[in-house]
Amino acid sequence: MTELDPAIAARVVFNPDGLVPAVVQQQGTGEVLMLGWMDAEALARTLTTGRATYWSRSRQEYWVKGDTSGHHQHVRGVRLDCDGDTLLVTVDQVGVACHTGDRTCFDADVLLDDGAAGG
């Protein structure tokens, strides 16, 4: 078990399930790749190993991005939002980010196209 630094743990607001959402963004381009969930252990592992580690709500286990797919996320930065209840994780993504094979988890289902918005 990896302990989260108490100074960091005191600043993170975990939900009632002990989780915090982690928005994952490509370093340099700002492209949003995915959203994952972290508990204190996953955040501690991410911060200490430099490899993005998440908590799977469906499987109830930790997973390191790329361990099975080969599509690793090398962590370059982790920020906490102003409320302390959301993380922004900047990464160098190797391969695709989405389990469906898309570059990002936001490629497939467009509800409003950026160019279609009225002013």
Secondary structure by P-SEA (a helix, b strand, c coil): cccccaaaaaacccccccbbbbbbbccccccccccccccaaaaaaaaacccbbbbccccccccccccccccccccccccccccccbbbbbbbccccccccccccccccccccccccccc
